[in-house]
Amino acid sequence: MAGTQLHQLPTISALHQLRDLPSPEHPLISVINFEDMKRGDAGEPKKLVQAFYAIALKQNFAGKVKYGQQQYDFDEGTLFFMAPNQVFSIETDEEYRHTGWLLLFHPDFLWNTPLAKKIRQYEYFSYAVNEALHLSEKEEAIISAIMQNIAQEYHGNMDQFSHDVMIAQLELLLTYAERYYHRQFLTRKITNHQVLDRMEDLLADYCNSGELLHKGLPTVQYIADQLNMSPNYLSGLLKVQTGKSTQQHIHDKLMEKAKEKLSTTRLSVSEIAYELGFEHPQSFSKLFKTKTNLSPQAFRQSFFKTTCKHQQ
């Protein structure tokens, strides 16, 4: 995006200043009503990098947000998450409007709490914007209430319990988000099965076209890119649908090809490993035994023994 002004936001106070908001009452956490934010200039794209977490509940947004390589049009209530030091941009053809809430919290706010480590388990912080969470009116009300509870806590008279109360509310919000994402995976069954079919076709084409020999094993990132999804979102979707991660699906497809070559050719195990994109035959043999409980050579021998018995 040529000519885009890049805004580095090292603190929550810096974002408040950028949007002409009063200084935050707490330096490490803030809840902002989008209606109070400065409107962007017409046609002026803004590219930002912020050093803190952001959770946005957006409604009625006349504009587009680009996060990574994906673009999303906020035409309904959605919730999305950004981890620190992610780059995103806002583009509008008119003064953009906001309703909803924005929760900001610095990693230091989580210091010395279990959430400091646990937050890394929430994969949705690395989802792209087009994988944002769509909420029902009831769900919007729940998330909105939690954000306002946090705001009320730091707007009030802070005491020795205030930090614990806000951490508890934040954990509650993240738990609801986990529930809603799981529900979203389940309610989009038709779309998700289409993704699964496309991935199976993609893996089959990759394995049958000689790409394994020339480019090596397909990575999770490669598969996700081809499906226009972030790796974590794809793996999350697949785990709900099939119980397996993207990496496990890749390995399963490779084992199918391995069994085919072991049972229909006289290629050595090393030659098969090479054709399947493995740099070292030992890595291939180890994966094959993990998946089948047999070494490649033992599988070949057992296959030919079975075939001979059927021919007798």
N, C-alpha and C positions, 0 to 999 in steps of 0.2 A: 504494500500500500504506500506508494510514493507520496512524499510530502506530508505524511501523517505526523502530527506532533505527539511525541512520546512523553507521557507523564510518569515519572517515578514517584511512587507514594510509599515512603519508608514507614510512615506512621498513620494511625487513624486520624490524627489531627491534620495531617497533610490533605487527606481526602475531604475533611470538613472545610478546610480552607479553599480547596479547589472548587467546591460546590457552594461557596458563600454561606456556610452553615456556622452557627455558634460553635465555639470550641467544645469538644466533648467533655462531659462531666467526669468521665472515667477515661484515663489515657489508653487503656487496653481493651475496652469493649464499648460498643455504641450501637444503638438501634435508631434507624433513621426512617421517618415517614417520607416516602418518595414525593409526596405532594409538597414537601418543604424544600426539596432540592432545587438548585439552580437549573433552569432549562438550558439545553445545549443550543448553540447558535445554529441556524439553519444551514444544512449542508456541511457542517464542520465535523469531520471524523475525529474521534479521540481514541488514542491508543494508550492503554494504561498497564503498568506493572505495579502491583501492590504487595507489600511484605506481610500481609495478614490474611486471615480467612474471611470469606464473605459468603453469606447465605441470603439469597434474594427471593422474595415472594413478589412476583411482578404480575400486574394486571393492566390492561388497556394501555399497552406501550406502543406508540406509533413510531416504530423504528426497528432497526435490526442490530443484533449483537453478534459479533464474530469472536469465537473463542477457539483458539487453535486454527484449524482449517475448515471448521464448520460454521454455518450461519443459521441463526434461528430467528423466526418472526414471532414476537410475543403478542399473539392475538387472543390469548386466553390466560387464565390463571395458571402460572407455572412456578416451580421452585427449582432453583439451580444453585450449584455449589462451586466455589473457586478456592483452591488451595493457594498458599503464599507463592509469590514470584511467578505466577502464570500471566501470560500476556493476553489481553482481550481488547476489543475496540468497539466503539459505538458509532453507528452511522445513521443519519436521519436526513430526510428531504424537507423537514419542517421542524418547528420546535417540538422536541419530543416530550411526551406526557408520561407521567408515572402515577400509578396508584399501587399501594402495597407497602411492603416493609423491607428494609435492608439491615441485616445483622452483621456487624463486623467485630472480629475479635482477634487479637494478636496472639501468636504462639506463647508469648510470655505469660498470658493470662492463665494458661493451662499448667504452668510450671508447678511441679510438686503435687500434681493430682493424677489419679489413674487415667484420666482422659487424655493426658499428654501423650501417652503411648497408644491408648485405645483408638484415638482419632485416626491413626494410620490404617486401621482396619476398615474404615468406611471408604469403599472404593469409589463412591459417587463423587468424591472431590476431584477425581481425575476423569470424569465423564465430560464429553463435549456438550456444548449448549444444545445441539439438536437432540441430545439424549436427556433433556431436562425432564423433570418429574411433573406430570399433569395432575392437578388436584381437583377433587370435587369441591363444591361449596362448603360442605361440612369439614373437609380436610383443610381447606384454606383457613377456616375459622379457628381450627385447633392450632395450626402453625402460627397464625397471627396472634392468638392469645398468648402463646408461649413467648414470642418475641416481645410483646408488650409487658408481660410479667418481668422479663429481664430488665426492660427499660424502667419500669416502676421501681425495681429494687435499687438500681444505682441512682435514680432520681431522688429516692427517699433518704432517710438518715442512715448512712452506712454504719454498720456495726461489725462485730467479730463474726457474725453468721452470713453476712451479705455475699461474700465470695462463694461460700459453699452453696448458698441458695441459687446463685446464678449458674454455677457449674452444674448443679442438679437439673436446672431448667434446660440448659444447653444439651446435656445428655439425653433428656427426654425428647427434645426436638430431633436429635440425630437418630434416636430409636424409632420415632414415628416415620422419619424419612426412610429408614431401612425397611420398615413394614410397607410403606407405600410403593417403594421401588419393587419389592418382591411382588406386590399385587399387580403392578404395572406389567411386569414380565408375564404374569399369568393371564391377564386380561387381553393381552395383545397376541393371543395364541396364533391366529392366522398369519400375522406379519412375522412372528418369531419362527414359525415353521418354514416360512418362505426363506428367512435368513439361513436356517439350518440346511435347507435344500440347496441354496446358492453356495454355501460353504462346502457342502459335499461335492457339488459339481466343480467348484474351484480347486479343491484338493485332488479330485480325480484327474482333471485337466493338467494340473501341475505334475502329477506323478506319471502321466501317460505321454507327456510332451517332451520328455528329456530334460526338463528344467532341473530335476534332482541332480543329474549328472553335471550340468553346467553351472548351476547356481547354488547347489547344496540344499540342505533341509529348509523348508519354508518356515519363517518365524511367525510368532503370534502377531507381531506388528505388521508383517506383510499381509496376512490374512485379514486383519482388522482394516487395514488401509483399503484393500480391495472391496471390502463390504461397506466402506464409508462409516466405520464405527471406531470408537476408541477401544483399545485392547481390553480394558477392565469391564466396559459395558458388555462387550461381546462375550467374555468369559462368564460374567454374571448371568447373562441371558441363557447361555448354554447350560450352565449348572442347574438352573431352574428347570429347563426343558428336558435335559438328558442326564443330569447328575455328573457330567464330565466337563472339564475346562477345555479351552481351545487347544492347549498343548496336548491334552489327552486325545482329542479328536485327530490331531495331526499324527500322533504316534499310532493310533489305531489304523489310520489309512496306510501308513508306512508298513505296518505289520501285515496288512492284507496283501500289499505288493510283495513283501518278503516271502510270505507263504506261497504266493503264486509262482515266484521265481524258484523257490526251493523245490516245489513239486512238479514243475514243468520244464526245468532246464537242468543242465549239468554244470552250470556255473559254480565256481567255488564260493565259499562263504565270503571270502575277501572280495571277490569280484561283485557279488550281490551287494555287499555293504557299500562298495564304491559307487555302483549304479544308483543306489538309493540316497546318495549324498552324504554318507558318513566318511569323515576323514580317517577314522581309525576303525578297523574291523572289530576291535574289542568293544567299542562303544555300541556298535550294532548288535553284537552277540549278547551283551549285557541287557540291552533294552528288550531284545527278543525273548530272552529267558524270563525277564521280569513280567512280560505280557503273557507268555504261554506256558511257563514252568518247564520249558524244554530248551536246550541249546539248538541253534539252527541245524547242526548236523544230526542231532537226535530227532528233531522234527522230520527232517528229510528221510531218515531211516524208517521212522515209524509210519510215514506216509506211504513209502514204497512197500513196506511189509503189509499194510492194510490193503493196498491196491492189488498185490499179488494174491492175497487170500480171496479177494472178491473175484479174481480171474480164474481161480481153480474150480 
